[in-house]
């Protein structure tokens, strides 16, 4: 069980960190691709920004191997956050959870991931992991930044 960077590009994968960092489409700068006829192409132009022609990088990402086989990937690197904190919150309804998720995303705090689980998903977590979590709509957040910034946000928001 695992994944390759090329496979992740081919399927245009994303995960819970896409909230902060974007998807593969947002983080791939260049691809080297072998086409069906054996030709090898690089998808990025030499210029960092170019409006000329098709954006082959974005065209290949998500094509699931139908346009060519990805053999090399140039990725945009992201800075590692100084500090992160995970928080979970239970809600009486999905709507309440969604409202809080939206308000939090608009608040200015740096959210690196957010997951919304309904009662069925929480029950599955309980069964699979021997947990006894309340089977209610649940939000899971990961906040990133400096300790001071996260502490200040938590104090001003939740007190």
N, CA, C and O of each residue as an XYZ file, in Angstrom:
636
protein
N       0.837     -1.199      0.000
C       0.000      0.000      0.000
C       0.869      1.245      0.000
O       1.713      1.435      0.876
N       0.656      2.052     -0.957
C       1.407      3.281     -1.063
C       1.092      3.964     -2.365
O       0.229      3.523     -3.123
N       1.788      5.030     -2.616
C       1.557      5.802     -3.827
C       2.890      6.310     -4.344
O       3.860      6.428     -3.594
N       2.925      6.604     -5.617
C       4.095      7.242     -6.205
C       3.713      8.665     -6.582
O       2.536      8.970     -6.772
N       4.702      9.525     -6.687
C       4.439     10.906     -7.100
C       3.836     10.914     -8.504
O       2.891     11.656     -8.772
N       4.381     10.092     -9.398
C       3.835     10.023    -10.756
C       2.390      9.562    -10.767
O       1.567     10.102    -11.506
N       2.077      8.560     -9.947
C       0.696      8.082     -9.849
C      -0.232      9.130     -9.274
O      -1.381      9.261     -9.696
N       0.278      9.880     -8.303
C      -0.534     10.950     -7.712
C      -0.824     12.031     -8.750
O      -1.918     12.594     -8.772
N       0.155     12.322     -9.612
C      -0.066     13.293    -10.687
C      -1.067     12.754    -11.705
O      -1.974     13.465    -12.138
N      -0.889     11.489    -12.078
C      -1.759     10.892    -13.087
C      -3.220     10.882    -12.657
O      -4.116     10.977    -13.495
N      -3.462     10.768    -11.365
C      -4.847     10.722    -10.871
C      -5.326     12.059    -10.309
O      -6.449     12.165     -9.816
N      -4.468     13.081    -10.387
C      -4.781     14.422     -9.843
C      -5.291     14.319     -8.412
O      -6.328     14.879     -8.057
N      -4.545     13.600     -7.614
C      -4.989     13.347     -6.248
C      -4.933     14.604     -5.401
O      -4.210     15.558     -5.691
N      -5.716     14.564     -4.358
C      -5.668     15.606     -3.335
C      -6.084     14.946     -2.034
O      -6.633     13.844     -2.036
N      -5.832     15.595     -0.964
C      -6.198     15.049      0.338
C      -6.612     16.175      1.256
O      -6.911     17.284      0.812
N      -6.625     15.882      2.525
C      -7.102     16.876      3.480
C      -6.193     18.098      3.560
O      -6.642     19.154      4.005
N      -4.950     17.995      3.151
C      -4.047     19.153      3.170
C      -4.237     20.078      1.967
O      -3.584     21.118      1.884
N      -5.120     19.715      1.035
C      -5.391     20.576     -0.116
C      -5.976     21.912      0.305
O      -5.862     22.897     -0.425
N      -6.602     21.957      1.475
C      -7.143     23.218      1.994
C      -6.039     24.260      2.063
O      -6.250     25.416      1.696
N      -4.890     23.869      2.520
C      -3.773     24.795      2.707
C      -2.829     24.838      1.512
O      -2.405     25.918      1.099
N      -2.496     23.680      0.952
C      -1.424     23.605     -0.031
C      -1.893     23.403     -1.465
O      -1.083     23.477     -2.389
N      -3.165     23.151     -1.669
C      -3.667     22.903     -3.009
C      -3.529     21.441     -3.399
O      -3.075     20.613     -2.609
N      -3.924     21.138     -4.619
C      -3.869     19.771     -5.134
C      -2.579     19.573     -5.932
O      -1.750     20.480     -6.012
N      -2.413     18.410     -6.510
C      -1.236     18.146     -7.347
C      -1.147     19.170     -8.471
O      -0.052     19.613     -8.816
N      -2.280     19.548     -9.044
C      -2.280     20.532    -10.131
C      -1.624     21.838     -9.710
O      -0.967     22.500    -10.512
N      -1.807     22.201     -8.453
C      -1.274     23.465     -7.952
C       0.211     23.384     -7.599
O       0.868     24.417     -7.469
N       0.740     22.186     -7.446
C       2.099     22.022     -6.928
C       3.089     21.403     -7.900
O       4.255     21.208     -7.554
N       2.646     21.093     -9.101
C       3.552     20.527    -10.109
C       3.989     21.643    -11.050
O       3.161     22.357    -11.615
N       5.295     21.781    -11.210
C       5.861     22.816    -12.081
C       6.120     22.266    -13.477
O       5.883     22.953    -14.471
N       6.606     21.030    -13.556
C       6.990     20.444    -14.834
C       6.868     18.930    -14.761
O       7.037     18.328    -13.701
N       6.572     18.331    -15.897
C       6.530     16.871    -16.017
C       7.384     16.449    -17.201
O       7.481     17.165    -18.198
N       7.998     15.284    -17.083
C       8.590     14.623    -18.245
C       7.675     13.435    -18.509
O       7.400     12.639    -17.611
N       7.205     13.322    -19.758
C       6.188     12.332    -20.107
C       6.631     11.574    -21.351
O       7.131     12.164    -22.309
N       6.440     10.254    -21.325
C       6.678      9.427    -22.503
C       5.333      9.210    -23.182
O       4.406      8.663    -22.585
N       5.235      9.647    -24.442
C       3.996      9.512    -25.203
C       3.889      8.113    -25.807
O       4.852      7.347    -25.790
N       2.728      7.793    -26.332
C       2.474      6.452    -26.877
C       3.426      6.103    -28.019
O       3.765      4.933    -28.197
N       3.861      7.093    -28.794
C       4.778      6.812    -29.912
C       6.241      6.748    -29.480
O       7.124      6.549    -30.313
N       6.504      6.917    -28.171
C       7.860      6.841    -27.645
C       8.546      8.183    -27.465
O       9.613      8.257    -26.855
N       7.948      9.245    -27.989
C       8.534     10.577    -27.803
C       8.514     10.953    -26.327
O       7.588     10.608    -25.592
N       9.559     11.669    -25.909
C       9.646     12.169    -24.535
C       9.471     13.683    -24.588
O      10.169     14.370    -25.334
N       8.533     14.198    -23.790
C       8.287     15.643    -23.768
C       8.376     16.171    -22.342
O       8.046     15.485    -21.374
N       8.835     17.418    -22.252
C       8.759     18.157    -20.986
C       7.615     19.142    -21.157
O       7.479     19.770    -22.207
N       6.793     19.277    -20.122
C       5.562     20.041    -20.281
C       5.693     21.526    -20.004
O       4.869     22.301    -20.489
N       6.684     21.955    -19.251
C       6.794     23.371    -18.893
C       7.654     24.109    -19.906
O       8.578     23.542    -20.489
N       7.335     25.386    -20.107
C       8.185     26.211    -20.958
C       9.359     26.705    -20.116
O       9.350     26.571    -18.892
N      10.365     27.275    -20.770
C      11.515     27.798    -20.033
C      11.123     29.020    -19.211
O      11.670     29.249    -18.132
N      10.183     29.799    -19.719
C       9.728     30.980    -18.984
C       8.822     30.546    -17.834
O       8.003     29.638    -17.978
N       8.984     31.212    -16.692
C       8.167     30.845    -15.533
C       6.693     31.112    -15.805
O       5.829     30.345    -15.381
N       6.409     32.205    -16.516
C       5.027     32.543    -16.839
C       4.927     32.707    -18.347
O       5.686     33.461    -18.956
N       3.976     31.988    -18.939
C       3.804     32.059    -20.378
C       2.340     31.834    -20.711
O       1.701     30.931    -20.171
N       1.814     32.662    -21.608
C       0.426     32.507    -22.037
C       0.355     31.850    -23.409
O      -0.729     31.719    -23.978
N       1.492     31.441    -23.941
C       1.529     30.863    -25.278
C       1.247     29.369    -25.240
O       1.869     28.631    -24.476
N       0.318     28.934    -26.059
C       0.053     27.510    -26.218
C      -0.720     26.881    -25.074
O      -1.155     27.556    -24.141
N      -0.877     25.567    -25.174
C      -1.608     24.798    -24.171
C      -0.780     24.631    -22.901
O       0.450     24.631    -22.947
N      -1.454     24.491    -21.788
C      -0.782     24.196    -20.515
C      -0.699     22.676    -20.403
O      -1.573     22.036    -19.820
N       0.360     22.112    -20.968
C       0.488     20.651    -21.021
C       0.600     20.026    -19.638
O       0.134     18.906    -19.422
N       1.217     20.745    -18.696
C       1.353     20.195    -17.345
C      -0.025     19.904    -16.771
O      -0.279     18.804    -16.279
N      -0.910     20.887    -16.834
C      -2.257     20.700    -16.278
C      -3.086     19.721    -17.099
O      -3.978     19.064    -16.563
N      -2.802     19.619    -18.383
C      -3.522     18.665    -19.228
C      -3.159     17.226    -18.849
O      -4.033     16.363    -18.770
N      -1.881     16.971    -18.618
C      -1.417     15.618    -18.285
C      -1.862     15.212    -16.881
O      -2.243     14.064    -16.654
N      -1.813     16.167    -15.929
C      -2.209     15.841    -14.555
C      -3.686     15.466    -14.545
O      -4.534     16.256    -14.959
N      -3.988     14.276    -14.079
C      -5.365     13.785    -14.039
C      -5.766     12.976    -15.258
O      -6.899     12.500    -15.335
N      -4.859     12.809    -16.216
C      -5.209     12.068    -17.434
C      -5.126     10.555    -17.244
O      -5.469      9.795    -18.150
N      -4.677     10.120    -16.079
C      -4.640      8.702    -15.696
C      -3.900      7.819    -16.693
O      -4.286      6.675    -16.934
N      -2.838      8.361    -17.266
C      -2.007      7.575    -18.172
C      -2.511      7.505    -19.595
O      -1.862      6.885    -20.437
N      -3.644      8.117    -19.897
C      -4.199      8.028    -21.248
C      -3.442      8.888    -22.256
O      -3.500      8.616    -23.455
N      -2.739      9.913    -21.798
C      -2.004     10.796    -22.706
C      -0.507     10.527    -22.705
O       0.214     11.013    -23.576
N      -0.043      9.762    -21.737
C       1.373      9.438    -21.643
C       1.707      8.950    -20.251
O       0.895      9.033    -19.330
N       2.923      8.438    -20.115
C       3.392      7.928    -18.829
C       4.340      8.961    -18.218
O       5.325      9.362    -18.837
N       4.025      9.379    -17.000
C       4.839     10.377    -16.303
C       6.089      9.691    -15.759
O       5.999      8.720    -15.009
N       7.265     10.212    -16.149
C       8.522      9.607    -15.695
C       9.338     10.530    -14.795
O      10.261     10.078    -14.117
N       9.004     11.816    -14.783
C       9.736     12.763    -13.943
C       8.796     13.900    -13.560
O       7.987     14.351    -14.372
N       8.912     14.358    -12.314
C       8.043     15.422    -11.808
C       8.901     16.467    -11.097
O       9.762     16.127    -10.285
N       8.659     17.732    -11.406
C       9.272     18.837    -10.664
C       8.171     19.468     -9.822
O       7.166     19.950    -10.343
N       8.386     19.454     -8.498
C       7.359     19.925     -7.569
C       7.728     21.260     -6.943
O       8.904     21.578     -6.770
N       6.711     22.029     -6.609
C       6.871     23.249     -5.808
C       7.009     22.807     -4.359
O       6.210     22.004     -3.876
N       8.007     23.320     -3.666
C       8.208     22.962     -2.265
C       7.450     23.924     -1.360
O       7.287     25.099     -1.687
N       6.994     23.422     -0.235
C       6.252     24.224      0.739
C       7.064     24.330      2.025
O       7.790     23.407      2.396
N       6.931     25.456      2.687
C       7.625     25.659      3.955
C       6.940     24.828      5.046
O       5.713     24.737      5.088
N       7.739     24.228      5.921
C       7.194     23.462      7.046
C       6.730     24.452      8.107
O       7.494     25.334      8.498
N       5.479     24.323      8.584
C       4.987     25.267      9.593
C       5.750     25.136     10.908
O       6.234     24.058     11.254
N       5.852     26.254     11.639
C       6.537     26.255     12.931
C       5.801     25.405     13.955
O       6.426     24.708     14.754
N       4.483     25.461     13.933
C       3.692     24.803     14.974
C       2.342     24.404     14.385
O       1.811     25.090     13.512
N       1.800     23.306     14.862
C       0.454     22.911     14.436
C      -0.317     22.372     15.632
O       0.253     21.795     16.558
N      -1.619     22.576     15.587
C      -2.519     22.113     16.644
C      -3.729     21.486     15.976
O      -4.260     22.025     15.005
N      -4.163     20.347     16.495
C      -5.356     19.673     15.984
C      -6.493     19.887     16.965
O      -6.309     19.796     18.179
N      -7.674     20.174     16.423
C      -8.859     20.364     17.265
C     -10.023     19.593     16.661
O     -10.171     19.540     15.440
N     -10.845     18.998     17.511
C     -12.077     18.351     17.059
C     -13.249     18.969     17.797
O     -13.136     19.348     18.963
N     -14.374     19.065     17.109
C     -15.582     19.652     17.684
C     -16.779     18.834     17.228
O     -16.874     18.470     16.055
N     -17.692     18.543     18.146
C     -18.929     17.833     17.818
C     -20.068     18.841     17.701
O     -20.058     19.882     18.357
N     -21.047     18.521     16.860
C     -22.176     19.417     16.618
C     -23.474     18.622     16.577
O     -23.463     17.431     16.264
N     -24.595     19.274     16.891
C     -25.874     18.569     16.829
C     -26.303     18.248     15.395
O     -26.968     17.239     15.160
N     -25.921     19.113     14.423
C     -26.322     18.878     13.029
C     -25.145     19.121     12.086
O     -24.178     19.798     12.434
N     -25.249     18.559     10.896
C     -24.250     18.789      9.850
C     -24.214     20.276      9.488
O     -23.140     20.838      9.275
N     -25.379     20.907      9.420
C     -25.438     22.336      9.086
C     -24.654     23.168     10.093
O     -23.910     24.070      9.708
N     -24.815     22.870     11.378
C     -24.056     23.602     12.401
C     -22.553     23.434     12.181
O     -21.792     24.397     12.275
N     -22.140     22.216     11.889
C     -20.714     21.948     11.654
C     -20.224     22.696     10.417
O     -19.145     23.289     10.434
N     -21.010     22.668      9.351
C     -20.622     23.362      8.120
C     -20.521     24.867      8.345
O     -19.605     25.512      7.836
N     -21.459     25.428      9.105
C     -21.419     26.866      9.402
C     -20.142     27.242     10.150
O     -19.524     28.263      9.850
N     -19.749     26.424     11.118
C     -18.519     26.698     11.877
C     -17.289     26.525     10.986
O     -16.335     27.296     11.091
N     -17.305     25.525     10.116
C     -16.171     25.323      9.203
C     -15.986     26.550      8.314
O     -14.865     27.023      8.125
N     -17.080     27.059      7.772
C     -17.006     28.237      6.901
C     -16.509     29.446      7.685
O     -15.613     30.157      7.229
N     -17.085     29.680      8.857
C     -16.673     30.826      9.682
C     -15.194     30.737     10.050
O     -14.491     31.747     10.052
N     -14.728     29.542     10.359
C     -13.321     29.358     10.727
C     -12.412     29.635      9.537
O     -11.384     30.296      9.681
N     -12.785     29.133      8.364
C     -11.974     29.355      7.165
C     -11.892     30.842      6.818
O     -10.883     31.301      6.282
N     -12.947     31.590      7.122
C     -12.982     33.023      6.821
C     -12.369     33.885      7.923
O     -12.240     35.098      7.757
N     -11.991     33.274      9.047
C     -11.542     34.029     10.222
C     -10.129     34.589     10.116
O      -9.779     35.515     10.847
N      -9.320     34.047      9.224
C      -7.951     34.524      9.094
C      -6.911     33.595      9.697
O      -5.727     33.729      9.388
N      -7.310     32.665     10.541
C      -6.361     31.693     11.090
C      -5.893     30.788      9.950
O      -6.651     30.523      9.017
N      -4.669     30.322     10.023
C      -4.144     29.447      8.980
C      -4.597     28.014      9.240
O      -4.085     27.340     10.135
N      -5.549     27.566      8.456
C      -6.058     26.199      8.552
C      -5.322     25.367      7.511
O      -5.328     25.705      6.328
N      -4.686     24.277      7.948
C      -4.000     23.427      6.976
C      -4.869     22.261      6.535
O      -4.689     21.734      5.437
N      -5.798     21.860      7.369
C      -6.736     20.811      6.940
C      -8.018     20.915      7.745
O      -8.038     21.385      8.883
N      -9.082     20.460      7.110
C     -10.386     20.390      7.771
C     -11.107     19.167      7.219
O     -11.122     18.936      6.010
N     -11.693     18.401      8.099
C     -12.472     17.217      7.726
C     -13.810     17.281      8.440
O     -13.877     17.620      9.621
N     -14.866     16.956      7.725
C     -16.206     16.879      8.301
C     -16.656     15.428      8.244
O     -16.725     14.833      7.169
N     -16.961     14.865      9.401
C     -17.456     13.491      9.490
C     -18.906     13.524      9.942
O     -19.254     14.238     10.882
N     -19.752     12.749      9.269
C     -21.125     12.622      9.750
C     -21.189     11.466     10.746
O     -20.178     10.830     11.040
N     -22.391     11.204     11.259
C     -22.545     10.179     12.296
C     -22.089      8.799     11.822
O     -21.497      8.037     12.586
N     -22.370      8.488     10.561
C     -21.999      7.177     10.010
C     -20.477      7.032      9.964
O     -19.946      5.971     10.292
N     -19.782      8.079      9.564
C     -18.318      8.022      9.506
C     -17.712      7.890     10.902
O     -16.753      7.143     11.095
N     -18.270      8.616     11.878
C     -17.761      8.511     13.249
C     -17.995      7.098     13.779
O     -17.132      6.537     14.454
N     -19.158      6.522     13.476
C     -19.444      5.148     13.898
C     -18.421      4.186     13.283
O     -17.943      3.274     13.957
N     -18.089      4.389     12.013
C     -17.094      3.536     11.347
C     -15.727      3.660     12.021
O     -15.024      2.664     12.185
N     -15.352      4.876     12.411
C     -14.087      5.084     13.135
C     -14.122      4.330     14.458
O     -13.149      3.676     14.832
N     -15.243      4.423     15.163
C     -15.383      3.715     16.443
C     -15.221      2.208     16.264
O     -14.507      1.560     17.029
N     -15.881      1.657     15.259
C     -15.832      0.206     15.027
C     -14.428     -0.225     14.604
O     -13.891     -1.203     15.123
N     -13.838      0.508     13.663
C     -12.537      0.117     13.114
C     -11.400      0.269     14.116
O     -10.425     -0.480     14.069
N     -11.520      1.231     15.019
C     -10.403      1.538     15.916
C     -10.705      1.298     17.383
O      -9.905      1.665     18.243
N     -11.851      0.686     17.688
C     -12.195      0.420     19.078
C     -12.356      1.681     19.905
O     -12.083      1.684     21.105
N     -12.797      2.748     19.265
C     -12.984      4.032     19.957
C     -14.406      4.127     20.488
O     -15.263      3.302     20.171
N     -14.636      5.139     21.293
C     -15.973      5.402     21.824
C     -16.286      6.890     21.654
O     -16.707      7.558     22.598
N     -16.072      7.398     20.434
C     -16.324      8.809     20.150
C     -17.826      9.062     20.070
O     -18.570      8.179     19.644
N     -18.289     10.242     20.466
C     -19.712     10.566     20.319
C     -20.102     10.503     18.844
O     -19.438     11.106     18.000
N     -21.159      9.787     18.535
C     -21.564      9.612     17.136
C     -22.436     10.783     16.699
O     -23.649     10.670     16.526
N     -21.760     11.904     16.530
C     -22.366     13.174     16.128
C     -21.564     13.751     14.969
O     -20.415     13.357     14.765
N     -22.147     14.681     14.202
C     -21.336     15.367     13.195
C     -20.104     15.980     13.870
O     -20.214     16.647     14.899
N     -18.947     15.746     13.284
C     -17.682     16.145     13.906
C     -16.798     16.860     12.896
O     -16.646     16.416     11.758
N     -16.222     17.970     13.327
C     -15.224     18.682     12.533
C     -13.855     18.411     13.122
O     -13.684     18.400     14.341
N     -12.881     18.193     12.252
C     -11.493     18.082     12.669
C     -10.702     19.137     11.911
O     -10.744     19.198     10.683
N      -9.989     19.956     12.650
C      -9.156     21.010     12.074
C      -7.700     20.780     12.438
O      -7.393     20.217     13.488
N      -6.815     21.215     11.568
C      -5.417     21.387     11.935
C      -5.076     22.843     11.635
O      -5.229     23.310     10.506
N      -4.613     23.548     12.660
C      -4.214     24.941     12.529
C      -2.697     25.010     12.514
O      -2.031     24.260     13.228
N      -2.142     25.914     11.697
C      -0.692     26.068     11.639
C      -0.308     27.526     11.828
O      -1.111     28.429     11.591
N       0.916     27.742     12.254
C       1.453     29.082     12.456
C       2.418     29.057     13.617
O       2.971     28.011     13.959
N       2.618     30.213     14.221
C       3.450     30.266     15.418
C       2.593     29.881     16.618
O       1.367     29.979     16.565
N       3.232     29.445     17.695
C       2.494     29.121     18.930
C       1.669     30.313     19.394
O       0.508     30.176     19.779
N       2.295     31.484     19.349
C       1.626     32.697     19.828
C       0.375     32.996     19.007
O      -0.673     33.321     19.564
N       0.486     32.886     17.687
C      -0.644     33.180     16.817
C      -1.799     32.211     17.068
O      -2.956     32.621     17.161
N      -1.475     30.927     17.176
C      -2.520     29.931     17.411
C      -3.149     30.135     18.781
O      -4.370     30.051     18.915
N      -2.338     30.402     19.799
C      -2.869     30.637     21.151
C      -3.766     31.865     21.183
O      -4.834     31.838     21.795
N      -3.345     32.937     20.531
C      -4.135     34.164     20.494
C      -5.468     33.922     19.794
O      -6.510     34.389     20.253
N      -5.431     33.193     18.682
C      -6.669     32.883     17.963
C      -7.607     32.070     18.846
O      -8.795     32.377     18.941
N      -7.079     31.043     19.489
C      -7.913     30.189     20.343
C      -8.511     30.993     21.490
O      -9.689     30.827     21.808
N      -7.723     31.859     22.111
C      -8.206     32.664     23.237
C      -9.318     33.606     22.778
O     -10.355     33.710     23.433
N      -9.102     34.293     21.654
C     -10.084     35.268     21.169
C     -11.335     34.617     20.594
O     -12.406     35.223     20.603
N     -11.214     33.406     20.102
C     -12.335     32.753     19.443
C     -13.189     31.944     20.402
O     -14.417     31.960     20.306
N     -12.556     31.241     21.318
C     -13.293     30.268     22.117
C     -13.565     30.702     23.547
O     -14.199     29.953     24.291
N     -13.112     31.885     23.965
C     -13.394     32.353     25.328
C     -14.377     33.489     25.317
O     -14.732     34.009     26.375
